[in-house]
């Protein structure tokens, strides 16, 4: 209709790293076709939409099953081998709610395409290095190793923060335990469980590459040593996660023991007070009866104070002395 304007979606912006430097381009069919005709490149695609995944299928010629997997985040770390490329799901650490960033990698001898939705701080140093680079990527598998190694190593600073915070929590619990500490312990345990679910399959995946069971396009025997290093780091991270989970479980036990001991101390004090007043209540009840002897002999206030209150004070002192000798307080 007249007066109406057609609206078209703006193509996503992607970062491209080639032999002549880096650039930010619109992710479109024409752009990808030019890149594929100009040697190996790394294309980093952030927050893709449905149209972007169509380009991965139609222009890059990636298998539809791999592209379909890439559309759905929250997957298990894996390495799927296709005819001329591999599809890799790998996790790194990020300072967000779940402390994780999921990256999907399409790797072939022509290109490396990384797809993610969350910010990926681990790529910052690698981007800076390749922005200054003015030479061709002589070993594409080495570039893939650097990306994966950066993602894996990003777990270490996060876990170091966990270590420091666990020490602070343990000291705070011994000083004074409160509900906020227990809530924080539960929150940290949930984060560690999420990390373990990401790291354990990732460790098993790269065990295949480190032992030569799995292969990458353009893979040479020298590359096995690099991915063996990634596998070693994943083992260390997995061990650290398990250790911190045990430490948090221990901190929770200490918290519960501290609260229980505090409750026992309070109950002990209340029991001592109740026990002291028990004979006093008996005395006041007994002498509160209408005995004729007391009516005839207790008529002065000095006698009342000495015989009535003095007897109760004497009983209280005897019981306090007895409790002290037994070590009850």
Helices and strands as residue ranges (DSSP letters): E 13-18, E 21-26, H 29-36, E 41-46, H 50-58, H 64-71, E 78-81, E 85-93, E 100-108, E 111-116, H 123-131, H 140-175, H 179-210, H 223-287, H 292-297, H 301-303, I 304-309, H 310-326
